């Protein structure tokens, strides 16, 4: 079995696919977020470090498996409040290396392919980057970034300023009608 490098090491830029599976290579280390161009396109900035572990093995069905784990903390924009936020990306890797489209089609639906011809090189950064992009949430947002009570009180203030006769009855009932502001605007428009 191949020796595992120091966990603080930087990933090699490329690997020979024939050797890594034959040796059952296991590597772990880190890579700068700034080195992952496609990932940086969807981030707020290119700051941070990705920690990853990759193991190359031949499974019982003679498939070339790439297994491992990636995690990173990246900067994104909250889609709710449009403010910067940190997003933790953490995902497992389980891929089957294939060298032809025919082999890719033969894989069970539960397995994800990684296309690499036998004469090509494996680039660990590409595998890591792809997995991080897949781990990104569809919508990034803080768990709580808007004070709903504050929003409701502002809406009530607008309603009170914008409506004429209905404010006292609604204020007394404690109910908030989200369309009352529109009704107030409509009545103001009809007066002029």
GIKA-V641628 format. One line per field, one symbol per residue. ss: DSSP state (h for helix, s for strand, l for the rest). phi: phi as a letter, one per 40 degrees, with the letter a starting at -180 (. if undefined). burial: I if it has 16 or more other ideal C-beta (glycine too) atoms within 10 Angstrom, else O. A space follows every 10 residues. Layout:
ss=???
phi=???
burial=???
//
This chain:
ss=llllllllls llllsshhhh hhlllsssss sshhhlhhhh llllllllss ssssssssll lllsssssss ssssssslll lllsssssss ssssssssll hhhhhhllll lsssslllll sslhhhhhhh hhhhhlllll lllllllhhh hhhhhhhhhh hhllllhhhh hhhllllllh hhhhhhhhhh hl
phi=.ccccddccc cccabccccc cccfcbbaib acdccbdccc cbbcabchbb babbbbabcc cgccbbbiab aabbcbbccc bgbcacbcba acbabbcbbb cccccccccc bccbcacccc bcbddccccd ccccccccbc accabbcccc cccccccccc ccbbcccccc cccgcbbccc cccccccccc cc
burial=OOOOOOOOOO IOOOIOIOOI IOOOIIIIII IOIOIIOOII OOIIOIOIII IIIIIIOOOO OOIIIIOIII OIOIOIIIOO OOOOIOIOIO IOIOIIIIOO OOOOOOOOOO OOOIOIOOOO OIOIIOIIII IIOOIIOOOI IOOOOOOOOO OOOOOIOOII OIIOOOIOOI OOOOOOOOOI IOOIOOOOOO OO
//
